[in-house]
Amino acid sequence: MSHSTHPRLVITGAGAITNLGLTAASTWEAMRAGRSGISAIEGQEFSTFPGRWGVEIGGQIKNFEVGKFIDFRESKRMDRFSQFGLAAAIEAVGHSGIDFSKEDPERCGVIVGSGIGGIETIEVGENLLREKGPDRVSPFTVPKLMANAAAGNISIRFGLQGPASTHATACASSGHAIGDAMHVLRRGEADVMVVGGAEAAIGPICVAAFAAMKALSTRNGDPTRASRPFDAERDGFVLAEGAAMFVLETEEHARKRGANILCEMVGYANSCDAYHITAPDERGRGAARSMRWALRDAGLNASQIDYINAHGTSTPLGDKAEVEAVLSIFGDHIRRSAGGKAMMSSTKSMHGHCLGASGAVEMVACMHAVRDGIIAPTINLEKPDEGFDVDLVPHHARERKIKYAMNNTFGFGGHNCSLIVGRYE
């Protein structure tokens, strides 16, 4: 149990749509096996552009048949990111066993994170406007492109009338969504929250824009080895899409309805670097503050954290700043040369960078770490960069009993988010 004085909060259901699998269970199985979901980007919208794309790989979801999850007519009124979010929420709600028709709808809410929102809809609308004129732009354009569309569609599907919002803090978005839901439940404003993140930004404008920033890996000939967090030869992140959603509720409510409790959410904090709009503070001071405050929120010491799911995007600056931040907070507890017991890995080595959905997708790994006692690996870590004195769990999953795990996500704008999940006992 957490040493915090807050009411206990628990996760009772999980759902995911990722390039590793179309369920939370299959996503976790791929993470555990160290499989990569990175491949060559497909799509007519890319083939119609002249010239060579500098980046030709991504964490695209290629086997998503929306009709298996959502009524086809309903799905046509949603952007791809909302489809992912709703599909993941449907799985999470089913997994939790909750029947929202028997709950007080005003005590149930939803918070979703998305850094980009309906960018596909914006691109389609812009092309129609230019090619065929304003009268051909769909009346569904605005309700599809809104960043809050996923949260709205989830609330409509399940009749959730309580607190509802959307976070758009770049790569920290879904982490902030989960943390905000924790605050809602702690304040007694709701009993149940559907929380997570959704992103679908693999389109021409986002690929071109991130490539123009030199943020993306150009290892086009070797997709599965392109995302290599903490490796000396990393050359940028791999853009990915996906969603993960969870049913988060008070322990009291979960126990009353006889729910199967998967894990406990015990800590959350966020901070800002106040340094640069895209580059991290080079010493990781903002990230360190986020971790320190999350520990304080949970009532834990650094020595009680057994595993950290790193933001670990595979960018030269970001990975370095993160390791420095982690070492500044955890010291010898995680320093490999000192025999540190804590471990850190980046599952982005497998699924790539899901932008605003990252924190939620990576919560799947954290939940299973404390529940199953298995740490997902950092694949492609062939030569750790100099000074990265941390056990980064290279290549293969590790079995270890885990009590507490930290989930870090850091985003453009200097936004930092740290969540702490615990084994439910």
N, C-alpha and C positions, 0 to 999 in steps of 0.2 A: 504493500500500500504506500502511496505517496505521503511524504511528510507535510504536504500542503494542507492548509485549513479549508480549502475550497471543497464544495460538494464534489463527489466523485463522478466523473464522466466516462462513458464507455462507448466503444464501437461495437455495434451488433450486426452490421451488414456491410458488404463491400461489393463493388462492381467496377469493371474496367473494360475499356475498348482501346487496345494499343496495337502497335505493330508486332508485339510479341504474342498476342492472343486476344480473343474477343470476349474473354471473361477475366475476372480477377484471378481465378484459380489457374487458368492457362497462362496468364501473364506472369504469375509468380513461378509457375513450373519452368518457364523459359528463363527467367532470371536465375533461378536456382541451378539450372543446367548450364548457364553461361552462354546462351544462344543470342546471336545478334539479330535485330530486326531491321537493319540498315540495308538498303538496296538502291538500284538505279531508279531515279524518279521517272514515272510514267505519266502520260497525259497529253492530250491533243493541244492543250493550251501552251505547252512548252514547244511542241514540234512545229507550231505555226510561226514562231518568232525566228527572224533571220539571225545568222551569226551563231557563234558557239557560246554556250553557257559556261561560265567559269566553274560552276558547281553543278554536278549532275547526279548527286546522291542525296538521299534523305530517309527519314524514318516514316515512310508512307504506309498507310493502312490500305492494303490492296484487296482484301477479301471481305470487306464490310458490305453486307447486303441489307440495306436499311429496312426492307420489308419484313425481315425476320424479327425485327425489334419494335418497329413503329408502323402503324397503318400508312400505306403508301400516300394517300391523299393528304394526311396530316404531315407527313415528312416533307412534302413538296413546299410546305410553308415554313420550313426551317432551313437555316444554313447548316452546312456539314458539322460545324462545331456544336451546334445545338442538338443535332441528331446523335452525335457521340455522347454528349452530356446526358441526354434523356435516356438513351439506351443503357448507359452505365448506372443511372439512377434506378431504372426499372430492375436491373439485376440486384443492386444493393438493397432495395426495398424487399424484393422477393427473398433474398438471402437472410434478411433480418427477421422475417416472419411477421413483420408488423402489418396490421390491417388498419389503414388510415380511416376507413369508414367507421371504425369503432373508437377513434380518438377524437378529442376535442380539436377541431381544425384550427382554432385560434391559439392553440398551444403547440402547434407544429409549424416549422418554417424551413427555409432553404437559403443557403448562401453558396454561390458558385464563383470561382475565379476564372477569368480569361484575359490574357494580356492583349490579344488582338481582336477577338470577336469575329463578326461575320465578314471577313476580308474577301472570301470567295464571292459572296453576294455583291460586294462593292465592285469587284472586278467585272463581274457579269453585267451589272447595271451600267457601269461606265462604258463598256464595249457596245451594249445595246444603244445607249444614248448617242454615241458617236456614229455608229453604223446605220441606225434605223430611225433615230429621232426620239424626242422626249415622250411621245405618245406610246412608245413601245416599252418603256420602263415599267416593270411589274409593280402593281400596288402592294405586293408583299415585300418589296425591297427593304423598307425601313424596319418592319417587325422581324425580318430575317437578319439584318446586319447589326442590330443593337447588341452591344456586349452583354446586356442583361437578359437576352432572349432565352438562353439556356435555363436560367433561374425561373423566368416566367413560365416557360413550357413545363418545367418540372412541377412547379406549384399548381398549375392548371391540371396536370395529369393526376395528381394525388390529392387535390383539394386543400393544399397547405395555405392557411390564411394568416399564420403568425409572422414573425419577423422574416423579411426576405430582402436580400440585396446581392450586389455583385461587386467583386474586387477586381480592379484592373491596375495592378502594380507590377507589370511586366512579368518576369519569371517567378516572382514571389506571390503572384495572384492567388493561387489555390491554397498555398500555405496560410496566407492572410485570411482566406475564406474559412478555413478550418479553425484558425485561432479566434476569429470573430464569433463564430458559432459557439465556441467554448465560453466566451464572455457572455453571450446571450443566455446560455443555459445556467451559468454560474449566478447571473443576476436574477434568475427565476422567471424570465420572460417567456420561456418555452420549456417543454419537456423533451421534444424530439426535434432534431435538425437534420435535414439532408444536405450534405456538404461535399465539396470537391472542386474539380476544375475541368475545363474542356477547351481544346484548342485544335484548329484545323487551318494552319497558315502556310501549307506547302502549295503556294501558287506563284505565278511569275513575279508579281511585285515584291513579295516578301523574300523569295529566293534571291532576286536581283539586288534588293536593298541590303540584305545581310551580307551578300557576296561583295557588294561595293564597299562595305565597311571592313572587308577582310576578316570577318568574324567566323566564316565557315571553312570547314576542312575542304581541301581540293583533292583529296586522295580518291579521285573518281574511279580509278582502275581497281580499287580494293575496298569496296564499300563496307564489308563486315569488320574491317580493321581500321576504319577511318576515325571512329570515335575512340580516343585513347586518353582518357583523363589521367593526369599526373605522369604520363610518359614523356621522356625527354624529346621525343619526336612528334608530339602533338602539334597540330597546325590549325586548330579551330574546332568549333562545335558542329554537329550534324543536326540540321533542322528536322524536327519530328512533329507528328500530330498524335492526338489521343485524348482520352478522358479517364478519370477515375472518380467515383462517388462513394460516399459512406453514409450510413445511418449512425448518427451520434446522439446519444441520449443520456439523461441522468441515470446513475446506477439505480436509484430508487424506482424510477419508471421502468427500467429494463427488467429489474427483478420482479416487479409487480406483475408484469405480463409474461414472465417466465422465459425471457429471451435468452438465447445462447450468446454469452458475452465473449467477444474475440480478444479485446485488449482494452487498456485504459488510457485515456488522454490526460496527461498530468501537468504539462507545462507549455507555455507559449509566450513569445515576445517578438517584437519587431523594432527595428531601428533604421536610421538612414545614415549613409556615409557623409552626406553633405559635401561631396568632393568633386564628382564629375558625372555628367549625364549618362555616360556609358561605361567608362573605365572604373574598376573597383579601387577603393583606397588601397594603395600598394602594400600597406602593412596589415590590411584586413581589420582595421580598428572598428569599423562599423559592424562587421560580421561578428567580431569578438564581443561587442556590446550585446548583440542579439542573443548570442549563446549564453552569456553571463546572466542576462535578465531572465531568460527562459529557465535556467537552473533555479534562480531565485523564486520565480513564479511557481515552480514545482516543489520548492522546499527541498532541493537536492544539492549535494556537493558534486563537483566535477568527477570525483573518483567513483561515483555511483553509476556513471554512464558507461555502458559496456560496448556500445556500437554507435557510430555516426554514419548516417547516409549523407554523403557529401553532396554539395551542389555540383562540384566536379564536372564542369562542362567540356573540358578538353581545350580550353583556350590558354595560351601561354601566361597571360597576366592573371586571369581569374583563379586558376589552380594554385599558383604560387601564393597569392594573397590569402586564399582559403587555408592552405597548410600553415602559413604563419599565424593566422588567427586561431586555428585549432590548437597549435602548440602553445600559444600565449595563454589559453584558457585551461587546457588539460595537462600541460607540462609533462612530467615523467609518467603520468598515468597512461599517456598515449605514445610517448617517445619510444620508438623501437629499440634504440641503443641503450635505453635505461630499463629494458625489460617490461615496458608498459603493457598493460593487459587489454586496454581498449583497442578496438579496430575501427577502420573507416574504409568505406568503399563507395564507388560511384556506379549506380546502375545505368546512368546515361551512356556508359561504355557499350551497353546492349541496345537500349531503345532510343538513344539520341536525346536531343533537347526538345521537350514538349512545351517549351516556353511557359505560358501561364498555367498549364496543367501539370507542370513538373512536380510540385510538392505533393499533389494528390497521387499521381502515378507512383512516386517514390514512397508514399505512405503504405502502399501495398507491401513493399519490401520491409519496411520498419515493423508493420503489424505482424508479418510472418516471422521476423527475426525474434521478437519477444514471445510469440506464440509457439513457434516450432523449434526455436533454438538453432536457426540456420541463417548464416550471413551470406547474402548474395555477393558475388565476386566483382572485382574490377577487371574486365577482360581487356586484352590488348596492352596490358602493362608489362612491356618487355624490358624497359630500362627506366626505372623511376628517376625523375629529375633530381639533380643534386640538391641535397638539403631536405628532401622529403622524408624525414625520419619518422615515418608512421607506418604501421602495418596496414597496407592498402588492399589486403586480401586478393592478391593477383590470381587471375585465371580460373580458379575453382572455388566453389562455395565452401564455407567452413562451418562445421558443427560446433556450437558453443552455447551453453545456457545463458540466456540474455534476460536481464531484469528490466533495464531501461535503454531505450534507443533514442537518439536525437536525429531529427530530420531538418536539414538546412537547405534553404533556397534563397538565392540572392539575385536581384534583378536590376536591369537598367534603371537609371534614376537614383541608384544608390540604395534601393530598398532591400532590406535584409529581414529574413524570417527564420525563426527556430522553433520547432515543435518537439515535444518530448512525449513519447509513448511508453507505457509500461506493461509488463505482464500482469494480467488480472489474477489476483489471488484473494 
